[in-house]
């Protein structure tokens, strides 16, 4: 499961910029106490763009692919990372948006043949 984790201030419930987290369950009822935060040094997910960020897919070989969109001082950036071991380890993210503007990027992924994200 890929989800957005926005920290919340206790008492005020104010949301703060967050990150994508990945977790998995062997049976759908037991979940790890600490999900894996995906690449926080690459930037955070702003509160304004939370609704367009994050996608997960699996290809025919079982490789997982995730995308997300971060906002940094250098602009809005879309990322892709993959895992060949069920999400225990992830590749270094690859930037998938070529520009350096501030436009929001809706990045999605779909697994195809073995080892081939689209």
N, CA, C and O atoms as CSV, one atom per row, in Angstrom:
chain,resi,resn,atom,element,x,y,z
A,1,UNK,N,N,0.838,-1.155,0.000
A,1,UNK,CA,C,0.000,0.000,0.000
A,1,UNK,C,C,0.895,1.233,0.000
A,1,UNK,O,O,1.872,1.309,0.745
A,2,UNK,N,N,0.551,2.182,-0.834
A,2,UNK,CA,C,1.233,3.471,-0.894
A,2,UNK,C,C,0.260,4.520,-0.379
A,2,UNK,O,O,-0.886,4.571,-0.826
A,3,UNK,N,N,0.695,5.347,0.541
A,3,UNK,CA,C,-0.191,6.384,1.057
A,3,UNK,C,C,0.593,7.633,1.433
A,3,UNK,O,O,1.807,7.591,1.634
A,4,UNK,N,N,-0.124,8.734,1.521
A,4,UNK,CA,C,0.479,10.018,1.889
A,4,UNK,C,C,0.434,10.160,3.400
A,4,UNK,O,O,-0.607,9.954,4.023
A,5,UNK,N,N,1.568,10.512,3.981
A,5,UNK,CA,C,1.663,10.728,5.418
A,5,UNK,C,C,1.952,12.203,5.668
A,5,UNK,O,O,3.087,12.655,5.520
A,6,UNK,N,N,0.919,12.947,6.048
A,6,UNK,CA,C,1.071,14.355,6.426
A,6,UNK,C,C,1.064,14.426,7.953
A,6,UNK,O,O,0.062,14.076,8.577
A,7,UNK,N,N,2.168,14.876,8.569
A,7,UNK,CA,C,2.163,15.030,10.024
A,7,UNK,C,C,1.065,15.998,10.469
A,7,UNK,O,O,0.745,16.963,9.776
A,8,UNK,N,N,0.504,15.716,11.634
A,8,UNK,CA,C,-0.574,16.528,12.191
A,8,UNK,C,C,-0.140,17.037,13.556
A,8,UNK,O,O,0.358,16.272,14.382
A,9,UNK,N,N,-0.332,18.344,13.794
A,9,UNK,CA,C,-0.001,18.926,15.100
A,9,UNK,C,C,-1.034,18.490,16.130
A,9,UNK,O,O,-2.236,18.639,15.910
A,10,UNK,N,N,-0.568,17.949,17.256
A,10,UNK,CA,C,-1.516,17.571,18.314
A,10,UNK,C,C,-2.276,18.795,18.819
A,10,UNK,O,O,-1.707,19.881,18.929
A,11,UNK,N,N,-3.517,18.625,19.114
A,11,UNK,CA,C,-4.335,19.718,19.662
A,11,UNK,C,C,-4.954,20.600,18.602
A,11,UNK,O,O,-6.160,20.847,18.632
A,12,UNK,N,N,-4.141,21.089,17.647
A,12,UNK,CA,C,-4.679,21.973,16.606
A,12,UNK,C,C,-5.079,21.203,15.359
A,12,UNK,O,O,-5.857,21.698,14.543
A,13,UNK,N,N,-4.554,19.999,15.208
A,13,UNK,CA,C,-4.809,19.145,14.034
A,13,UNK,C,C,-4.387,19.806,12.726
A,13,UNK,O,O,-4.922,19.482,11.665
A,14,UNK,N,N,-3.433,20.731,12.796
A,14,UNK,CA,C,-2.929,21.382,11.599
A,14,UNK,C,C,-2.079,20.390,10.805
A,14,UNK,O,O,-1.201,19.729,11.359
A,15,UNK,N,N,-2.352,20.294,9.497
A,15,UNK,CA,C,-1.572,19.427,8.618
A,15,UNK,C,C,-0.297,20.125,8.178
A,15,UNK,O,O,-0.262,21.348,8.039
A,16,UNK,N,N,0.755,19.337,7.960
A,16,UNK,CA,C,2.040,19.837,7.495
A,16,UNK,C,C,2.442,19.070,6.240
A,16,UNK,O,O,1.937,17.971,6.010
A,17,UNK,N,N,3.345,19.626,5.418
A,17,UNK,CA,C,3.816,18.888,4.243
A,17,UNK,C,C,4.304,17.491,4.643
A,17,UNK,O,O,4.869,17.299,5.720
A,18,UNK,N,N,4.076,16.529,3.758
A,18,UNK,CA,C,4.390,15.146,4.108
A,18,UNK,C,C,5.179,14.416,3.047
A,18,UNK,O,O,5.833,15.026,2.202
A,19,UNK,N,N,5.107,13.091,3.106
A,19,UNK,CA,C,5.840,12.209,2.203
A,19,UNK,C,C,4.980,10.996,1.867
A,19,UNK,O,O,3.964,10.739,2.513
A,20,UNK,N,N,5.405,10.252,0.843
A,20,UNK,CA,C,4.772,8.991,0.507
A,20,UNK,C,C,5.347,7.908,1.416
A,20,UNK,O,O,6.554,7.865,1.653
A,21,UNK,N,N,4.486,7.044,1.918
A,21,UNK,CA,C,4.900,5.902,2.725
A,21,UNK,C,C,4.447,4.622,2.043
A,21,UNK,O,O,3.393,4.587,1.408
A,22,UNK,N,N,5.255,3.562,2.177
A,22,UNK,CA,C,4.892,2.254,1.650
A,22,UNK,C,C,4.849,1.266,2.794
A,22,UNK,O,O,5.702,1.291,3.681
A,23,UNK,N,N,3.853,0.397,2.771
A,23,UNK,CA,C,3.768,-0.695,3.728
A,23,UNK,C,C,3.065,-1.860,3.051
A,23,UNK,O,O,2.398,-1.685,2.031
A,24,UNK,N,N,3.215,-3.036,3.616
A,24,UNK,CA,C,2.529,-4.209,3.074
A,24,UNK,C,C,2.134,-5.124,4.218
A,24,UNK,O,O,2.652,-5.029,5.331
A,25,UNK,N,N,1.199,-6.015,3.911
A,25,UNK,CA,C,0.687,-6.939,4.903
A,25,UNK,C,C,0.618,-8.335,4.290
A,25,UNK,O,O,0.141,-8.490,3.166
A,26,UNK,N,N,1.084,-9.343,5.008
A,26,UNK,CA,C,1.022,-10.697,4.465
A,26,UNK,C,C,-0.402,-11.258,4.414
A,26,UNK,O,O,-0.689,-12.171,3.640
A,27,UNK,N,N,-1.285,-10.707,5.242
A,27,UNK,CA,C,-2.639,-11.268,5.311
A,27,UNK,C,C,-3.761,-10.223,5.244
A,27,UNK,O,O,-4.936,-10.578,5.327
A,28,UNK,N,N,-3.413,-8.958,5.098
A,28,UNK,CA,C,-4.418,-7.903,5.024
A,28,UNK,C,C,-4.961,-7.446,6.367
A,28,UNK,O,O,-5.794,-6.541,6.420
A,29,UNK,N,N,-4.503,-8.055,7.446
A,29,UNK,CA,C,-4.954,-7.650,8.774
A,29,UNK,C,C,-3.804,-7.260,9.696
A,29,UNK,O,O,-4.005,-6.496,10.640
A,30,UNK,N,N,-2.606,-7.770,9.439
A,30,UNK,CA,C,-1.427,-7.466,10.244
A,30,UNK,C,C,-0.537,-6.522,9.453
A,30,UNK,O,O,-0.123,-6.832,8.336
A,31,UNK,N,N,-0.247,-5.361,10.042
A,31,UNK,CA,C,0.545,-4.339,9.347
A,31,UNK,C,C,1.742,-3.950,10.196
A,31,UNK,O,O,1.637,-3.926,11.423
A,32,UNK,N,N,2.883,-3.644,9.577
A,32,UNK,CA,C,4.063,-3.224,10.339
A,32,UNK,C,C,3.799,-1.930,11.109
A,32,UNK,O,O,3.009,-1.089,10.681
A,33,UNK,N,N,4.464,-1.787,12.234
A,33,UNK,CA,C,4.300,-0.583,13.052
A,33,UNK,C,C,4.914,0.635,12.384
A,33,UNK,O,O,4.455,1.756,12.603
A,34,UNK,N,N,5.946,0.434,11.572
A,34,UNK,CA,C,6.651,1.556,10.961
A,34,UNK,C,C,6.742,1.361,9.449
A,34,UNK,O,O,7.552,0.560,8.981
A,35,UNK,N,N,5.928,2.077,8.682
A,35,UNK,CA,C,6.030,1.990,7.220
A,35,UNK,C,C,7.337,2.610,6.742
A,35,UNK,O,O,8.013,3.316,7.490
A,36,UNK,N,N,7.679,2.341,5.503
A,36,UNK,CA,C,8.891,2.882,4.898
A,36,UNK,C,C,8.569,4.215,4.239
A,36,UNK,O,O,7.745,4.275,3.326
A,37,UNK,N,N,9.215,5.285,4.696
A,37,UNK,CA,C,9.037,6.604,4.091
A,37,UNK,C,C,9.909,6.664,2.841
A,37,UNK,O,O,11.121,6.461,2.924
A,38,UNK,N,N,9.304,6.940,1.679
A,38,UNK,CA,C,10.028,6.906,0.420
A,38,UNK,C,C,10.712,8.236,0.111
A,38,UNK,O,O,10.055,9.241,-0.159
A,39,UNK,N,N,12.009,8.222,0.154
A,39,UNK,CA,C,12.883,9.290,-0.322
A,39,UNK,C,C,12.543,10.701,0.166
A,39,UNK,O,O,12.352,11.595,-0.659
A,40,UNK,N,N,12.463,10.926,1.477
A,40,UNK,CA,C,12.161,12.284,1.973
A,40,UNK,C,C,13.155,13.359,1.536
A,40,UNK,O,O,12.755,14.517,1.424
A,41,UNK,N,N,14.451,13.036,1.278
A,41,UNK,CA,C,15.358,14.102,0.847
A,41,UNK,C,C,15.011,14.694,-0.524
A,41,UNK,O,O,15.532,15.750,-0.882
A,42,UNK,N,N,14.139,14.032,-1.297
A,42,UNK,CA,C,13.790,14.518,-2.632
A,42,UNK,C,C,12.747,15.629,-2.609
A,42,UNK,O,O,12.415,16.177,-3.660
A,43,UNK,N,N,12.229,15.971,-1.444
A,43,UNK,CA,C,11.224,17.016,-1.332
A,43,UNK,C,C,10.000,16.493,-0.613
A,43,UNK,O,O,9.886,15.297,-0.346
A,44,UNK,N,N,9.095,17.386,-0.304
A,44,UNK,CA,C,7.889,16.991,0.429
A,44,UNK,C,C,6.654,17.165,-0.448
A,44,UNK,O,O,6.694,17.807,-1.498
A,45,UNK,N,N,5.564,16.576,0.014
A,45,UNK,CA,C,4.270,16.715,-0.651
A,45,UNK,C,C,3.551,17.894,0.000
A,45,UNK,O,O,3.287,17.889,1.202
A,46,UNK,N,N,3.246,18.880,-0.793
A,46,UNK,CA,C,2.607,20.066,-0.221
A,46,UNK,C,C,1.151,19.775,0.118
A,46,UNK,O,O,0.576,18.787,-0.337
A,47,UNK,N,N,0.581,20.635,0.906
A,47,UNK,CA,C,-0.838,20.492,1.253
A,47,UNK,C,C,-1.735,20.807,0.064
A,47,UNK,O,O,-2.832,20.259,-0.047
A,48,UNK,N,N,-1.280,21.679,-0.821
A,48,UNK,CA,C,-2.096,22.087,-1.961
A,48,UNK,C,C,-2.202,20.995,-3.026
A,48,UNK,O,O,-3.240,20.871,-3.676
A,49,UNK,N,N,-1.150,20.208,-3.213
A,49,UNK,CA,C,-1.135,19.209,-4.277
A,49,UNK,C,C,-1.342,17.784,-3.794
A,49,UNK,O,O,-1.144,16.860,-4.582
A,50,UNK,N,N,-1.722,17.556,-2.568
A,50,UNK,CA,C,-1.825,16.204,-2.020
A,50,UNK,C,C,-2.717,15.296,-2.864
A,50,UNK,O,O,-2.469,14.092,-2.933
A,51,UNK,N,N,-3.727,15.834,-3.493
A,51,UNK,CA,C,-4.711,15.019,-4.201
A,51,UNK,C,C,-4.187,14.410,-5.493
A,51,UNK,O,O,-4.813,13.493,-6.025
A,52,UNK,N,N,-3.058,14.889,-6.019
A,52,UNK,CA,C,-2.547,14.365,-7.283
A,52,UNK,C,C,-1.326,13.489,-7.088
A,52,UNK,O,O,-0.777,12.984,-8.067
A,53,UNK,N,N,-0.892,13.297,-5.879
A,53,UNK,CA,C,0.388,12.640,-5.669
A,53,UNK,C,C,0.232,11.162,-5.373
A,53,UNK,O,O,-0.638,10.745,-4.609
A,54,UNK,N,N,1.094,10.387,-5.993
A,54,UNK,CA,C,1.239,8.989,-5.629
A,54,UNK,C,C,0.456,8.008,-6.463
A,54,UNK,O,O,-0.745,8.170,-6.677
A,55,UNK,N,N,1.147,6.990,-6.931
A,55,UNK,CA,C,0.529,5.894,-7.653
A,55,UNK,C,C,1.426,4.684,-7.460
A,55,UNK,O,O,2.638,4.820,-7.288
A,56,UNK,N,N,0.829,3.503,-7.490
A,56,UNK,CA,C,1.592,2.265,-7.351
A,56,UNK,C,C,1.083,1.269,-8.372
A,56,UNK,O,O,-0.110,1.222,-8.672
A,57,UNK,N,N,2.005,0.467,-8.908
A,57,UNK,CA,C,1.646,-0.538,-9.899
A,57,UNK,C,C,2.615,-1.706,-9.785
A,57,UNK,O,O,3.681,-1.595,-9.179
A,58,UNK,N,N,2.222,-2.833,-10.383
A,58,UNK,CA,C,3.060,-4.036,-10.404
A,58,UNK,C,C,3.120,-4.549,-11.835
A,58,UNK,O,O,2.111,-4.538,-12.541
A,59,UNK,N,N,4.301,-4.999,-12.272
A,59,UNK,CA,C,4.409,-5.551,-13.624
A,59,UNK,C,C,4.242,-7.075,-13.589
A,59,UNK,O,O,4.025,-7.654,-12.524
A,60,UNK,N,N,4.344,-7.714,-14.746
A,60,UNK,CA,C,4.124,-9.156,-14.858
A,60,UNK,C,C,5.120,-9.973,-14.041
A,60,UNK,O,O,4.812,-11.100,-13.653
A,61,UNK,N,N,6.303,-9.431,-13.773
A,61,UNK,CA,C,7.314,-10.131,-12.976
A,61,UNK,C,C,7.135,-9.903,-11.481
A,61,UNK,O,O,7.849,-10.503,-10.678
A,62,UNK,N,N,6.201,-9.053,-11.096
A,62,UNK,CA,C,5.971,-8.763,-9.684
A,62,UNK,C,C,6.742,-7.572,-9.155
A,62,UNK,O,O,6.690,-7.294,-7.957
A,63,UNK,N,N,7.462,-6.852,-10.022
A,63,UNK,CA,C,8.167,-5.648,-9.584
A,63,UNK,C,C,7.145,-4.549,-9.284
A,63,UNK,O,O,6.154,-4.389,-9.997
A,64,UNK,N,N,7.404,-3.807,-8.228
A,64,UNK,CA,C,6.541,-2.687,-7.862
A,64,UNK,C,C,7.122,-1.389,-8.386
A,64,UNK,O,O,8.340,-1.213,-8.419
A,65,UNK,N,N,6.247,-0.479,-8.798
A,65,UNK,CA,C,6.638,0.848,-9.259
A,65,UNK,C,C,5.785,1.869,-8.533
A,65,UNK,O,O,4.572,1.697,-8.416
A,66,UNK,N,N,6.418,2.944,-8.038
A,66,UNK,CA,C,5.671,4.029,-7.405
A,66,UNK,C,C,6.062,5.356,-8.044
A,66,UNK,O,O,7.201,5.545,-8.470
A,67,UNK,N,N,5.107,6.262,-8.103
A,67,UNK,CA,C,5.373,7.628,-8.543
A,67,UNK,C,C,4.830,8.578,-7.494
A,67,UNK,O,O,3.904,8.245,-6.754
A,68,UNK,N,N,5.409,9.753,-7.438
A,68,UNK,CA,C,4.911,10.814,-6.563
A,68,UNK,C,C,5.431,12.141,-7.071
A,68,UNK,O,O,6.293,12.193,-7.948
A,69,UNK,N,N,4.907,13.190,-6.520
A,69,UNK,CA,C,5.172,14.549,-6.958
A,69,UNK,C,C,5.596,15.360,-5.744
A,69,UNK,O,O,4.876,15.397,-4.746
A,70,UNK,N,N,6.764,16.014,-5.813
A,70,UNK,CA,C,7.219,16.826,-4.685
A,70,UNK,C,C,7.334,18.289,-5.080
A,70,UNK,O,O,7.422,18.637,-6.258
A,71,UNK,N,N,7.330,19.116,-4.076
A,71,UNK,CA,C,7.494,20.547,-4.268
A,71,UNK,C,C,8.763,20.955,-3.530
A,71,UNK,O,O,8.890,20.747,-2.323
A,72,UNK,N,N,9.699,21.539,-4.274
A,72,UNK,CA,C,10.974,21.962,-3.696
A,72,UNK,C,C,11.228,23.412,-4.096
A,72,UNK,O,O,10.455,23.998,-4.854
A,73,UNK,N,N,12.297,23.976,-3.592
A,73,UNK,CA,C,12.642,25.337,-3.994
A,73,UNK,C,C,12.976,25.392,-5.485
A,73,UNK,O,O,12.903,26.460,-6.092
A,74,UNK,N,N,13.343,24.246,-6.086
A,74,UNK,CA,C,13.639,24.175,-7.516
A,74,UNK,C,C,12.412,23.942,-8.380
A,74,UNK,O,O,12.534,23.832,-9.600
A,75,UNK,N,N,11.240,23.864,-7.780
A,75,UNK,CA,C,10.007,23.662,-8.532
A,75,UNK,C,C,9.326,22.346,-8.202
A,75,UNK,O,O,9.702,21.642,-7.265
A,76,UNK,N,N,8.327,22.039,-8.987
A,76,UNK,CA,C,7.510,20.847,-8.820
A,76,UNK,C,C,8.155,19.708,-9.623
A,76,UNK,O,O,8.448,19.878,-10.806
A,77,UNK,N,N,8.378,18.541,-8.983
A,77,UNK,CA,C,9.097,17.448,-9.625
A,77,UNK,C,C,8.329,16.143,-9.465
A,77,UNK,O,O,7.866,15.826,-8.369
A,78,UNK,N,N,8.187,15.375,-10.565
A,78,UNK,CA,C,7.595,14.045,-10.526
A,78,UNK,C,C,8.692,12.995,-10.471
A,78,UNK,O,O,9.710,13.129,-11.150
A,79,UNK,N,N,8.494,11.935,-9.660
A,79,UNK,CA,C,9.508,10.913,-9.425
A,79,UNK,C,C,8.970,9.511,-9.696
A,79,UNK,O,O,7.763,9.278,-9.626
A,80,UNK,N,N,9.877,8.572,-10.009
A,80,UNK,CA,C,9.572,7.153,-10.183
A,80,UNK,C,C,10.627,6.350,-9.439
A,80,UNK,O,O,11.817,6.650,-9.531
A,81,UNK,N,N,10.195,5.324,-8.699
A,81,UNK,CA,C,11.100,4.408,-8.022
A,81,UNK,C,C,10.530,3.001,-8.182
A,81,UNK,O,O,9.321,2.840,-8.346
A,82,UNK,N,N,11.391,1.978,-8.134
A,82,UNK,CA,C,10.887,0.609,-8.275
A,82,UNK,C,C,11.512,-0.308,-7.225
A,82,UNK,O,O,12.559,-0.014,-6.647
A,83,UNK,N,N,10.826,-1.428,-7.005
A,83,UNK,CA,C,11.279,-2.431,-6.046
A,83,UNK,C,C,11.110,-3.810,-6.671
A,83,UNK,O,O,10.061,-4.117,-7.239
A,84,UNK,N,N,12.142,-4.635,-6.565
A,84,UNK,CA,C,12.085,-6.002,-7.081
A,84,UNK,C,C,11.908,-7.019,-5.959
A,84,UNK,O,O,11.912,-8.224,-6.212
A,85,UNK,N,N,11.750,-6.543,-4.712
A,85,UNK,CA,C,11.644,-7.471,-3.586
A,85,UNK,C,C,10.408,-7.203,-2.721
A,85,UNK,O,O,10.457,-7.321,-1.497
A,86,UNK,N,N,9.314,-6.845,-3.369
A,86,UNK,CA,C,8.062,-6.655,-2.632
A,86,UNK,C,C,7.985,-5.390,-1.814
A,86,UNK,O,O,7.113,-5.271,-0.953
A,87,UNK,N,N,8.872,-4.435,-2.056
A,87,UNK,CA,C,8.829,-3.165,-1.343
A,87,UNK,C,C,9.771,-3.067,-0.165
A,87,UNK,O,O,9.751,-2.065,0.550
A,88,UNK,N,N,10.597,-4.075,0.060
A,88,UNK,CA,C,11.567,-3.975,1.164
A,88,UNK,C,C,12.679,-2.981,0.840
A,88,UNK,O,O,13.181,-2.291,1.727
A,89,UNK,N,N,13.062,-2.911,-0.438
A,89,UNK,CA,C,14.089,-1.966,-0.892
A,89,UNK,C,C,13.587,-1.283,-2.159
A,89,UNK,O,O,12.890,-1.900,-2.965
A,90,UNK,N,N,13.939,-0.014,-2.335
A,90,UNK,CA,C,13.490,0.768,-3.486
A,90,UNK,C,C,14.684,1.370,-4.201
A,90,UNK,O,O,15.671,1.747,-3.570
A,91,UNK,N,N,14.593,1.460,-5.519
A,91,UNK,CA,C,15.651,2.091,-6.304
A,91,UNK,C,C,15.718,3.583,-5.996
A,91,UNK,O,O,14.755,4.177,-5.511
A,92,UNK,N,N,16.865,4.172,-6.286
A,92,UNK,CA,C,16.956,5.626,-6.187
A,92,UNK,C,C,15.923,6.225,-7.128
A,92,UNK,O,O,15.765,5.738,-8.247
A,93,UNK,N,N,15.216,7.266,-6.706
A,93,UNK,CA,C,14.183,7.841,-7.567
A,93,UNK,C,C,14.766,8.461,-8.830
A,93,UNK,O,O,15.862,9.021,-8.828
A,94,UNK,N,N,14.003,8.344,-9.898
A,94,UNK,CA,C,14.360,8.942,-11.178
A,94,UNK,C,C,13.358,10.055,-11.448
A,94,UNK,O,O,12.148,9.856,-11.345
A,95,UNK,N,N,13.868,11.207,-11.789
A,95,UNK,CA,C,12.986,12.325,-12.135
A,95,UNK,C,C,12.300,12.011,-13.467
A,95,UNK,O,O,12.965,11.654,-14.440
A,96,UNK,N,N,10.971,12.143,-13.511
A,96,UNK,CA,C,10.220,11.829,-14.735
A,96,UNK,C,C,9.565,13.050,-15.361
A,96,UNK,O,O,8.894,12.935,-16.387
A,97,UNK,N,N,9.751,14.211,-14.760
A,97,UNK,CA,C,9.248,15.451,-15.352
A,97,UNK,C,C,10.438,16.290,-15.789
A,97,UNK,O,O,11.349,16.522,-14.994
A,98,UNK,N,N,10.449,16.749,-17.032
A,98,UNK,CA,C,11.630,17.410,-17.564
A,98,UNK,C,C,11.791,18.887,-17.218
A,98,UNK,O,O,12.908,19.404,-17.233
A,99,UNK,N,N,10.715,19.557,-16.912
A,99,UNK,CA,C,10.807,21.012,-16.726
A,99,UNK,C,C,11.177,21.382,-15.297
A,99,UNK,O,O,11.303,20.520,-14.428
A,100,UNK,N,N,11.348,22.667,-15.073
A,100,UNK,CA,C,11.700,23.180,-13.747
A,100,UNK,C,C,10.678,24.207,-13.283
A,100,UNK,O,O,11.005,25.093,-12.494
A,101,UNK,N,N,9.449,24.099,-13.763
A,101,UNK,CA,C,8.416,25.054,-13.402
A,101,UNK,C,C,7.711,24.689,-12.117
A,101,UNK,O,O,8.080,23.733,-11.435
A,102,UNK,N,N,6.698,25.458,-11.799
A,102,UNK,CA,C,5.933,25.234,-10.589
A,102,UNK,C,C,4.573,24.594,-10.853
A,102,UNK,O,O,3.763,24.472,-9.934
A,103,UNK,N,N,4.310,24.182,-12.103
A,103,UNK,CA,C,3.032,23.539,-12.416
A,103,UNK,C,C,2.954,22.189,-11.712
A,103,UNK,O,O,3.959,21.488,-11.598
A,104,UNK,N,N,1.770,21.824,-11.244
A,104,UNK,CA,C,1.576,20.528,-10.607
A,104,UNK,C,C,1.705,19.432,-11.658
A,104,UNK,O,O,1.255,19.600,-12.792
A,105,UNK,N,N,2.313,18.320,-11.290
A,105,UNK,CA,C,2.469,17.180,-12.187
A,105,UNK,C,C,1.684,15.992,-11.633
A,105,UNK,O,O,1.923,15.552,-10.509
A,106,UNK,N,N,0.769,15.492,-12.410
A,106,UNK,CA,C,0.023,14.300,-12.030
A,106,UNK,C,C,0.761,13.107,-12.608
A,106,UNK,O,O,0.610,12.808,-13.792
A,107,UNK,N,N,1.555,12.418,-11.800
A,107,UNK,CA,C,2.374,11.309,-12.283
A,107,UNK,C,C,1.729,9.984,-11.895
A,107,UNK,O,O,1.433,9.740,-10.725
A,108,UNK,N,N,1.521,9.144,-12.882
A,108,UNK,CA,C,0.904,7.832,-12.696
A,108,UNK,C,C,1.821,6.778,-13.297
A,108,UNK,O,O,2.705,7.105,-14.089
A,109,UNK,N,N,1.622,5.519,-12.929
A,109,UNK,CA,C,2.442,4.436,-13.458
A,109,UNK,C,C,1.573,3.203,-13.666
A,109,UNK,O,O,0.624,2.968,-12.917
A,110,UNK,N,N,1.903,2.419,-14.686
A,110,UNK,CA,C,1.227,1.158,-14.957
A,110,UNK,C,C,2.284,0.139,-15.354
A,110,UNK,O,O,3.045,0.376,-16.292
A,111,UNK,N,N,2.346,-0.997,-14.653
A,111,UNK,CA,C,3.299,-2.045,-14.988
A,111,UNK,C,C,2.818,-2.798,-16.217
A,111,UNK,O,O,1.627,-3.078,-16.356
A,112,UNK,N,N,3.742,-3.124,-17.102
A,112,UNK,CA,C,3.418,-3.873,-18.319
A,112,UNK,C,C,4.133,-5.220,-18.271
A,112,UNK,O,O,3.953,-6.016,-17.350
A,113,UNK,N,N,4.948,-5.442,-19.294
A,113,UNK,CA,C,5.738,-6.658,-19.356
A,113,UNK,C,C,6.807,-6.620,-18.266
A,113,UNK,O,O,6.998,-5.603,-17.599
A,114,UNK,N,N,7.478,-7.712,-18.105
A,114,UNK,CA,C,8.507,-7.848,-17.078
A,114,UNK,C,C,9.500,-6.691,-17.097
A,114,UNK,O,O,10.197,-6.494,-18.092
A,115,UNK,N,N,9.575,-5.914,-15.996
A,115,UNK,CA,C,10.547,-4.830,-15.856
A,115,UNK,C,C,10.291,-3.619,-16.741
A,115,UNK,O,O,11.238,-2.936,-17.131
A,116,UNK,N,N,9.025,-3.335,-17.070
A,116,UNK,CA,C,8.736,-2.255,-18.018
A,116,UNK,C,C,7.613,-1.353,-17.527
A,116,UNK,O,O,6.450,-1.605,-17.841
A,117,UNK,N,N,7.935,-0.280,-16.744
A,117,UNK,CA,C,6.878,0.635,-16.340
A,117,UNK,C,C,6.515,1.562,-17.492
A,117,UNK,O,O,7.346,1.844,-18.355
A,118,UNK,N,N,5.273,2.034,-17.505
A,118,UNK,CA,C,4.853,3.039,-18.486
A,118,UNK,C,C,4.322,4.245,-17.769
A,118,UNK,O,O,3.913,5.213,-18.410
